Amino acid sequence: MTDMKDFFSFKNSVGEIPKENQGQALDYLEAIKAFSRATYKSIYVIDYQKRGFEYVSDNPLFLCGHTAEEIKEMGYAFYFKYVVKSDLDLLIKINKVGFEFYDRIPLEERKEHTISYDFHIKNQEGKIILINQKLTPIFLTANGKIWKAVCIVSLSAERQAGNIKIYKKGNHKIFKYNLEGDFWKADEKIKLSSREKEILQLSTRGLTINEIAESIYVSPDTVKFHRRKLFDKLEVTNISEAIMYATNNKLI
């Protein structure tokens, strides 16, 4: 049976934080709060020593009808209440393999990595939605364990849960976890052409195919050609999904 303690791997067991390390966390929440006010995405901060949430933004996607303070008090009980059962087991798996991956990273590089994955939650209206979560370490202990981490939550551009990926800042490789085979595989990040980026950026402004064609001095058929190539590359079916995927994966 899944238990709350399963979210806290022995690989990342955090004991008492020495006083010399506590100073690094002073006032950092002010920056987190400012960022949450400037984005539509939901943000929360995990404290692995206290095994709970240190901060939860009031962006509604992650709240499921609660206030931010209620979710903060609820902590990991939130997952047991709002994550669908099959995906709760998935989150435990992600937690395990993610910490095992981090344990193999050199200490000086651990804060440069972000893990991304998708899971379903049932909102206050009883609707099941697929969300994407990206977790990045903020502070580490002296021996490299994750003390605090920031999680950024948005709607997923995928069609199913999972899609476990780890990125390193400035690195063109991406590590994808194969759930069926139970292994990590290194792959190259998707690269968009300058024309594909241009079409995506203009599409985010709400321009139609004809308006995009007029803006970049090509025919509408040329725009359609590049959009089809873009959809194939991102494995999506429409421009809205393409924009969401590209935004979530920092392609534009």
SVG drawing of the C-alpha trace seen along z (x, -y; Angstrom):
<svg xmlns="http://www.w3.org/2000/svg" viewBox="-18 -41 49 45">
<polyline fill="none" stroke="black" stroke-width="0.4" points="0.0,0.0 1.3,-3.4 2.3,-5.5 3.3,-9.1 6.8,-8.1 7.3,-6.5 7.7,-10.1 10.9,-10.5 13.6,-8.2 16.5,-7.1 18.7,-8.3 17.7,-11.8 17.4,-11.5 17.9,-15.0 18.7,-15.3 19.5,-18.4 20.7,-21.3 23.9,-22.9 23.7,-26.6 26.3,-27.5 24.1,-26.0 20.9,-27.6 22.1,-31.0 21.8,-30.3 18.0,-30.1 17.4,-33.5 14.8,-35.6 14.9,-33.4 11.1,-33.0 10.7,-36.7 12.2,-35.9 9.9,-32.8 6.8,-34.9 7.8,-37.6 8.2,-35.0 4.8,-33.4 3.2,-36.8 4.7,-37.1 3.7,-33.7 0.5,-31.9 2.0,-28.6 1.6,-27.2 4.6,-27.1 5.4,-25.4 8.5,-24.7 9.3,-21.3 11.4,-21.2 12.8,-17.6 14.0,-18.0 10.5,-19.0 8.9,-16.6 6.3,-19.2 5.6,-22.3 7.3,-25.5 5.5,-27.7 2.5,-27.3 1.5,-30.0 -2.2,-31.0 -2.3,-30.2 -5.4,-28.0 -4.2,-25.1 -2.6,-23.1 -5.0,-24.1 -8.1,-22.0 -10.4,-24.5 -8.4,-25.0 -6.5,-28.1 -2.7,-28.1 -2.4,-28.0 -4.7,-24.9 -2.5,-23.1 0.6,-24.1 -0.9,-22.6 -2.1,-19.5 1.4,-18.8 1.8,-15.4 -1.7,-14.4 -2.7,-16.5 -1.4,-13.8 -3.3,-11.1 -6.5,-13.1 -6.3,-14.5 -3.9,-12.3 -5.5,-9.4 -4.5,-6.0 -2.5,-4.7 -0.5,-8.0 0.1,-8.0 2.0,-4.8 3.8,-6.4 4.8,-9.4 6.4,-7.0 8.3,-5.4 9.5,-8.7 10.6,-9.7 12.7,-6.6 14.3,-6.6 14.8,-10.4 16.7,-10.3 18.8,-7.4 19.7,-9.4 20.6,-12.5 22.7,-10.3 25.0,-9.5 25.5,-13.2 28.7,-15.0 27.8,-17.2 28.8,-20.4 26.3,-19.7 23.2,-18.6 21.6,-22.0 21.9,-22.3 19.5,-19.5 15.7,-19.6 13.3,-16.6 10.0,-16.8 7.1,-14.5 3.3,-14.3 0.5,-13.0 -3.3,-13.3 -5.1,-15.1 -8.8,-15.4 -9.8,-19.0 -12.6,-20.5 -15.1,-19.9 -14.2,-16.2 -12.5,-16.6 -9.3,-14.7 -6.5,-16.9 -3.0,-16.0 -0.4,-18.4 3.3,-18.7 5.6,-19.2 9.2,-20.4 11.3,-20.0 14.6,-21.8 16.8,-21.8 17.3,-25.2 19.5,-24.3 21.6,-21.2 23.0,-19.9 26.8,-19.7 26.7,-16.1 24.7,-16.9 21.2,-15.8 18.3,-18.0 17.2,-20.2 14.7,-22.4 13.3,-22.2 11.0,-24.4 8.2,-22.8 6.6,-24.5 3.2,-23.1 1.5,-23.7 -1.0,-21.9 0.7,-19.1 1.1,-19.0 1.3,-15.2 -1.5,-12.7 -0.6,-10.3 1.1,-10.3 4.8,-9.6 7.2,-11.3 9.9,-11.4 12.9,-13.5 15.9,-15.1 17.6,-18.1 20.9,-19.7 21.4,-23.5 23.4,-24.2 23.5,-20.6 21.9,-19.5 21.2,-16.0 18.1,-15.0 17.7,-11.8 14.4,-10.0 13.2,-7.2 11.7,-4.1 9.0,-2.9 8.6,0.5 12.3,1.3 13.1,-0.4 16.2,-2.3 17.4,-5.8 18.3,-6.7 20.3,-9.7 18.8,-11.6 19.3,-14.9 17.0,-17.7 14.6,-18.6 16.0,-21.4 13.7,-23.8 14.7,-25.6 14.6,-29.4 11.5,-29.4 9.7,-26.9 10.5,-29.1 9.4,-32.2 6.0,-30.6 5.6,-29.4 6.3,-32.9 3.9,-34.5 1.3,-31.9 1.6,-32.7 0.4,-36.2 -2.8,-34.7 -1.9,-35.3 -3.6,-33.2 -1.8,-31.3 -2.5,-34.1 -1.3,-36.8 1.9,-34.8 2.5,-34.4 2.1,-38.1 4.3,-38.9 7.3,-36.8 6.8,-37.4 6.0,-33.8 2.9,-32.0 0.3,-30.5 1.2,-27.1 4.8,-27.6 3.6,-28.4 1.4,-25.2 4.4,-23.2 6.5,-24.3 3.7,-23.8 3.2,-20.2 7.0,-19.6 6.8,-21.2 3.8,-19.0 5.6,-15.9 8.8,-16.9 6.9,-17.6 4.4,-14.7 1.4,-17.0 -1.7,-17.6 -2.4,-21.3 -0.7,-24.7 -2.0,-25.0 -0.4,-21.8 2.8,-22.8 2.9,-26.1 2.4,-24.4 5.0,-21.7 7.6,-24.2 7.0,-26.5 7.1,-23.7 10.3,-22.3 12.0,-25.7 12.2,-25.4 11.2,-29.0"/>
</svg>
